[in-house]
Amino acid sequence: EVQLVESGGGLVQPGGSLRLSCAASGFTFEDYAIGWFRQVPGRSREAVSCMSNSDGSVYYLDAVKGRFTASSDNAKNTLYLQMNRLKPEDTARYYCTTYYSGCESPYHDWGQGTQVTVSS
């Protein structure tokens, strides 16, 4: 059974940093692509990052390039998202997700998410 549990969200001032964690079980990161998407109520889901299961390369949303870094600890089956220089427009609920196959395939499983609020 695939399980994904996000943590690390919270309230932070603009310019601050947070590190999100995703504890995964029931699969390994070599089986499927894995990444993060975010969602604001009333808006469409927005893919933030995706880590390829084929070569490990990471793709980022243009709006977060240079500020966010995705990484993984495969031994712990944990995915991370380091978020620096946060902006109010980064405010959203962040979800860890698997894909059906590679990064261009649909989302498959995701967790409950963790809320990130950037405000002064």
C-alpha positions in Angstrom: 0.0 0.0 0.0 1.4 3.4 -1.0 1.5 6.0 1.7 2.8 9.5 1.5 3.0 11.8 4.6 4.0 15.4 4.2 5.4 17.6 7.0 7.4 20.7 7.6 5.0 23.4 6.6 4.2 26.5 8.6 4.0 30.2 8.8 7.1 32.1 7.6 7.8 35.7 6.7 8.7 36.7 3.2 12.4 35.9 2.5 12.4 33.1 4.9 13.0 29.4 4.4 11.2 26.1 5.0 12.1 22.5 4.3 9.3 20.1 3.5 9.6 16.3 4.0 7.7 13.5 2.4 7.9 10.1 4.1 7.0 7.4 1.6 6.2 3.7 2.0 4.9 0.9 -0.2 7.2 1.7 -3.1 10.7 2.9 -3.9 11.7 6.0 -5.8 13.1 3.9 -8.6 9.5 2.6 -9.4 7.9 5.9 -10.4 8.7 9.6 -10.8 7.9 11.6 -7.6 7.5 15.2 -7.0 5.5 18.1 -5.4 2.5 20.1 -6.5 0.8 22.9 -4.7 -2.7 24.1 -4.6 -4.6 27.3 -3.5 -8.3 26.9 -2.9 -10.2 27.8 -6.0 -7.1 27.4 -8.3 -5.7 24.6 -10.3 -3.0 22.4 -9.1 0.5 23.7 -9.9 3.4 21.3 -10.4 6.4 22.5 -8.4 9.0 19.8 -9.0 9.4 16.3 -10.4 12.2 13.9 -10.0 12.6 11.4 -12.8 12.7 7.7 -12.0 14.8 7.1 -15.1 17.9 9.3 -14.5 17.0 11.2 -11.3 16.9 14.6 -13.0 14.7 17.2 -11.4 12.3 19.5 -13.2 11.1 22.7 -11.6 8.3 25.2 -12.1 9.8 28.4 -13.6 8.5 30.5 -10.7 10.5 28.5 -8.1 13.7 27.9 -10.1 16.8 29.1 -8.1 14.8 29.2 -4.9 13.5 25.7 -4.4 15.6 22.5 -4.4 14.1 18.9 -4.4 16.2 16.1 -3.1 15.8 12.5 -1.9 17.2 10.1 0.6 16.5 6.8 -1.1 17.6 4.7 1.9 15.0 6.4 4.0 12.4 6.7 1.3 12.1 10.4 1.9 11.7 13.3 -0.5 12.5 16.8 0.5 11.8 20.3 -0.8 14.0 23.0 0.4 12.3 26.4 -0.1 14.3 29.6 0.2 13.6 33.2 -0.3 9.9 32.5 0.1 7.3 34.9 -1.4 3.7 35.5 -0.5 2.7 34.0 -3.8 4.2 30.7 -2.6 1.4 30.4 -0.1 -0.4 27.1 -0.8 -0.9 23.6 0.4 2.0 21.5 -0.8 1.5 17.8 -1.7 4.0 15.0 -2.3 2.9 12.9 -5.3 3.8 9.8 -7.3 3.2 9.7 -11.0 1.9 6.7 -13.0 5.3 6.5 -14.7 7.5 9.4 -15.7 7.2 13.1 -15.0 4.8 13.7 -18.0 2.3 11.1 -16.8 -0.6 11.9 -14.5 -0.5 12.2 -10.7 -1.1 8.8 -9.1 -1.0 9.0 -5.3 -0.5 11.9 -2.9 -0.7 12.6 0.7 -2.7 15.0 2.9 -0.4 17.9 2.2 1.2 20.5 4.4 0.2 24.1 4.5 2.8 26.8 3.7 1.8 30.4 4.5 4.2 33.3 3.6 3.1 36.5 5.3 4.4 39.4 7.2 
